């Protein structure tokens, strides 16, 4: 029996094999691969798109890989490409295929997937997958698969990702490794704030505390320097699902009874992800955000015993003070050279001279 590609139109009624594969991928790669993550993201931030979950299934019905994609329900403008994209946006720090945990990824699976997408009617003009782990074996296989399927491919840098390898240390041992400037700031500000203010640092973890946590987080966020959330239902939905799954570590700092700082951390499968930070600007001189970070760091290292702390998206300078290593997240765009809009998009992204060489190579192989 031959392998085949199946397509499912949503997250709600997936076959049991697909649900199991998402759960396995989350256990291996973290919460960004969980079905709950994708469902909340699509419901609150990507509802204007339609879901297409592609699955490469073997002849005996086993699911080899699944890839959750989205496309706009309508295309505006004559030159706008019909694009399939990762079910991801600026809330996403990692994306990739859901792979079988007990088998190495296979190049032929990615080729079969790419051929199925390239051959769809109506034709897809472009495929945009991001942000992915450039060091993962599947990244190169994905690029090669779409190229072998006759599409022009361009890879691009998304962002740097700073993280900490705990290596079995206690928080005290970790804290000793921090830069002197940061250690001095934490010690000095802790003394100053304790001498002149009533400070309370708490970490909310359970479902019973969700309403309190969301209200406090949103109050701090409104008083911070950050712009309003583009999708206001996303963070409350994320907090609820994290509480339901036991992943929630919502840190709150109160100064003289007022919420001064809030941090949403997510602890899943041995990794603590620092997802969202905010502090009330009135308390900026107290370094209350740094004190809350240290409090949460102590909890996830000494209580949760995580193996890694992940600062997720971006190369912000302050992150390297807390973290030990850096890696990169990259994206991949594949352009359909057999459609006018795909060809135009390829010309815009790749450039005319290189595109001409790709077209000649494609013509020779046809």
C-alpha positions in Angstrom: 0.0 0.0 0.0 1.2 3.5 -0.8 1.7 6.5 1.5 -0.8 9.3 1.0 -1.4 12.9 2.2 -4.7 13.6 4.0 -6.1 17.0 4.8 -8.3 17.9 7.8 -10.2 21.2 8.1 -9.9 22.1 11.8 -8.6 21.2 15.2 -11.9 20.2 16.8 -12.7 16.8 15.2 -9.2 15.4 14.4 -8.8 11.6 14.3 -7.3 10.0 17.4 -4.1 9.3 15.6 -3.6 13.0 15.0 -4.5 14.0 18.5 -1.9 11.5 19.8 0.7 12.9 17.4 0.2 16.5 18.7 0.5 15.2 22.3 3.7 13.3 21.4 5.1 16.3 19.7 4.4 18.5 22.7 6.1 16.1 25.0 9.1 16.2 22.8 9.2 19.8 21.7 7.1 21.8 24.2 3.8 23.4 24.5 4.0 25.3 21.1 3.3 21.9 19.5 0.3 21.0 21.6 -3.2 20.9 20.2 -4.5 23.2 22.9 -1.9 25.9 21.9 -3.0 25.8 18.2 -6.7 25.8 19.1 -6.4 28.8 21.3 -4.2 30.7 18.9 -6.5 30.1 16.0 -9.7 30.8 17.9 -8.5 34.1 19.4 -5.9 35.5 16.9 -6.3 33.7 13.5 -10.0 33.3 13.2 -10.1 35.1 9.9 -8.1 32.1 8.4 -9.1 28.6 7.5 -7.2 25.6 9.0 -5.7 22.9 6.8 -3.9 20.1 8.8 -1.9 18.0 6.4 -1.0 14.5 7.4 1.4 12.1 5.7 -0.1 8.6 6.3 1.5 5.3 5.5 -0.3 2.5 3.7 -1.2 0.8 7.0 -2.8 4.0 8.4 0.0 5.1 10.6 0.6 8.9 10.8 4.2 9.8 9.9 3.9 13.6 10.2 1.3 16.3 10.6 1.6 19.9 9.7 -1.0 22.5 10.8 -1.3 25.3 8.2 -3.7 28.2 7.6 -4.8 30.2 4.6 -6.8 33.4 4.2 -10.4 32.7 3.3 -10.2 35.4 0.6 -7.3 37.1 -1.2 -7.3 40.8 -1.7 -5.6 42.4 -4.7 -4.9 41.0 -8.1 -1.2 40.4 -7.3 -1.7 39.0 -3.8 -0.6 35.3 -3.7 -2.8 32.6 -2.3 -0.6 31.6 0.6 -0.5 28.6 2.8 1.2 29.5 6.1 2.2 28.0 9.4 -0.6 28.2 12.0 1.6 30.8 13.8 2.0 34.5 14.2 3.9 36.9 16.5 2.6 35.0 19.5 4.5 31.9 18.3 8.1 31.3 19.2 8.4 27.9 17.6 6.7 25.9 14.9 7.4 22.7 13.0 5.9 19.4 11.9 4.5 16.9 14.3 6.8 13.9 13.8 6.7 10.3 15.1 8.8 10.3 18.3 10.1 6.7 17.7 11.3 7.2 14.1 13.8 9.5 12.4 12.2 12.0 9.9 12.2 10.8 6.3 13.0 13.0 3.3 10.4 11.1 1.2 7.6 12.2 3.6 8.5 15.9 3.1 8.6 15.4 -0.7 5.2 13.7 -0.7 3.8 16.5 1.4 5.3 19.2 -0.8 4.1 17.5 -4.0 0.6 17.3 -2.6 0.6 21.0 -1.8 2.1 22.0 -5.1 -0.5 20.0 -7.0 -3.6 21.3 -5.3 -6.4 23.0 -7.1 -6.8 25.9 -6.9 -3.1 26.2 -6.9 -1.3 27.5 -3.8 1.0 30.4 -4.9 3.3 30.4 -1.8 4.0 28.4 1.3 5.4 30.2 4.4 6.6 28.2 7.4 8.0 29.9 10.5 9.5 30.1 13.0 11.4 26.9 12.9 14.5 25.4 14.5 17.1 25.7 11.8 19.3 23.0 13.5 16.5 20.4 13.5 16.9 17.7 10.8 13.5 18.3 9.4 14.3 21.9 8.4 16.7 20.9 5.6 14.3 18.1 4.6 11.4 20.5 4.3 13.5 22.9 2.1 14.6 20.0 -0.1 11.1 18.6 -0.4 9.6 21.8 -1.7 12.5 22.3 -4.1 12.2 18.8 -5.4 8.5 19.4 -5.9 9.3 22.2 -8.4 8.9 25.3 -6.1 11.5 28.1 -5.6 12.6 28.2 -2.0 14.0 31.0 0.1 15.0 30.6 3.8 15.1 33.6 6.1 16.1 34.5 9.6 13.3 35.1 12.1 14.9 35.9 15.5 17.5 34.8 18.0 16.4 32.7 21.0 18.3 32.9 24.3 18.0 30.0 26.8 19.6 28.7 29.9 20.9 25.1 30.4 20.3 24.5 34.1 22.6 21.4 34.1 21.2 20.2 37.5 22.2 23.3 39.4 20.4 24.8 42.3 19.2 28.4 42.1 22.0 29.5 44.4 24.6 27.9 42.1 22.9 29.5 39.1 22.7 32.9 40.8 26.5 32.8 41.4 27.0 32.6 37.7 25.1 35.8 36.9 27.0 38.9 35.8 28.3 41.0 38.7 26.3 44.0 37.6 23.0 42.0 37.7 23.9 40.3 41.0 24.7 43.7 42.6 21.4 45.2 41.2 19.3 42.4 42.7 21.0 42.6 46.1 20.8 46.4 46.3 17.2 46.7 45.1 16.1 43.9 47.4 17.4 45.8 50.4 16.1 49.2 49.3 12.6 48.0 48.5 12.3 45.9 51.7 13.3 49.0 53.7 10.7 51.4 52.2 7.8 49.4 50.8 5.5 46.5 51.6 6.4 44.0 48.8 4.6 40.7 48.0 5.8 38.3 45.4 3.4 35.5 44.5 3.2 32.7 41.8 -0.2 31.6 40.7 -0.5 28.1 39.3 -4.0 26.7 39.7 -7.4 27.0 38.0 -8.9 28.5 41.1 -6.6 31.5 40.7 -7.1 32.1 37.0 -9.6 35.0 37.3 -7.5 36.8 39.9 -4.4 36.3 37.8 -5.9 37.5 34.5 -7.3 40.6 36.2 -3.9 41.5 37.8 -2.0 40.7 34.6 -4.2 42.9 32.5 -4.1 45.8 35.0 -0.3 45.8 35.0 -0.2 45.5 31.2 -2.4 48.5 30.8 -0.1 50.5 33.0 3.1 49.4 31.2 4.9 50.9 28.3 3.6 48.2 26.0 0.9 48.8 23.3 -2.5 47.2 23.7 -2.8 43.6 22.7 -3.8 43.1 19.0 -5.9 40.2 20.0 -7.2 40.8 23.6 -8.7 37.3 24.1 -5.4 35.5 23.4 -3.5 35.9 26.7 -6.5 35.2 28.9 -7.2 32.1 26.8 -3.5 31.0 27.2 -3.5 31.6 30.9 -6.7 29.4 31.3 -5.3 26.6 29.2 -2.0 26.7 31.1 -3.8 26.5 34.4 -5.9 23.6 33.1 -2.8 21.7 32.0 -0.7 22.4 35.1 1.7 24.6 33.1 0.9 28.0 34.6 3.5 30.0 36.6 2.0 33.5 36.7 4.3 35.7 38.8 2.8 38.8 40.4 4.6 41.6 42.3 2.5 43.9 44.6 4.1 47.0 46.0 2.2 48.6 48.9 -0.9 46.6 47.8 -0.8 47.6 44.2 0.0 45.3 41.3 3.5 46.5 40.1 4.7 43.7 37.8 3.4 40.6 36.1 5.1 37.7 34.3 3.6 34.8 32.5 5.9 31.8 32.6 4.9 28.4 31.2 6.5 25.2 32.6 6.0 22.2 30.2 7.9 19.0 29.8 11.0 20.1 31.7 11.2 23.6 30.1 10.2 26.9 31.7 9.3 29.4 29.0 9.3 33.1 29.9 6.3 34.1 27.7 5.1 37.6 28.7 6.5 40.4 30.9 5.1 43.7 32.0 5.5 46.2 34.8 3.8 49.4 35.9 6.2 52.3 34.9 5.5 54.0 38.2 7.7 51.3 39.8 10.5 51.2 37.2 13.1 52.7 39.6 12.6 49.8 42.0 13.7 47.2 39.3 10.6 45.3 40.4 10.6 43.3 37.1 14.1 42.0 37.7 13.2 41.0 41.3 10.2 39.1 40.1 12.2 37.4 37.4 14.7 36.2 40.1 11.8 34.9 42.2 10.3 32.9 39.4 13.7 31.7 38.3 14.3 30.3 41.8 10.9 28.6 41.7 11.3 26.9 38.3 14.9 25.7 39.2 14.5 24.6 42.8 10.8 23.5 42.8 9.9 22.6 39.2 13.5 21.2 38.6 13.4 22.2 34.9 16.3 21.3 32.7 16.0 24.5 30.6 14.7 28.1 30.9 13.8 29.6 27.5 13.5 33.4 27.0 11.8 32.7 23.6 11.6 35.5 21.0 14.3 38.1 20.4 17.8 39.3 21.1 17.0 41.9 23.7 20.2 42.8 25.5 18.9 42.0 29.0 18.2 38.4 28.1 21.8 37.4 27.8 22.4 38.4 31.4 20.0 35.7 32.6 20.6 33.1 29.9 23.6 31.0 28.9 23.1 30.0 25.2 21.7 31.4 22.0 20.1 29.6 19.0 18.2 30.9 15.9 14.7 30.4 14.5 14.3 30.6 10.7 11.5 30.5 8.2 11.1 29.0 4.7 9.1 30.4 1.8 8.3 28.2 -1.2 6.9 29.8 -4.4 4.8 28.1 -7.1 6.5 28.9 -10.4 3.6 27.7 -12.5 1.2 30.4 -11.4 1.5 34.1 -12.3 1.1 35.2 -8.7 3.5 32.7 -7.4 6.1 33.7 -10.1 5.6 37.4 -9.2 6.0 36.7 -5.5 9.2 34.7 -6.2 10.5 37.6 -8.2 9.8 40.0 -5.4 11.5 37.8 -2.7 14.3 36.1 -4.6 15.2 38.5 -7.4 15.1 38.2 -11.2 18.5 36.8 -12.0 18.4 34.0 -9.5 14.7 33.2 -10.4 15.7 32.9 -14.1 18.3 30.2 -13.1 15.7 28.4 -11.1 13.2 28.5 -14.0 15.8 27.1 -16.4 16.6 24.3 -14.0 12.9 23.5 -13.6 12.4 23.5 -17.4 15.3 21.1 -17.9 13.9 18.7 -15.3 10.4 18.7 -16.7 
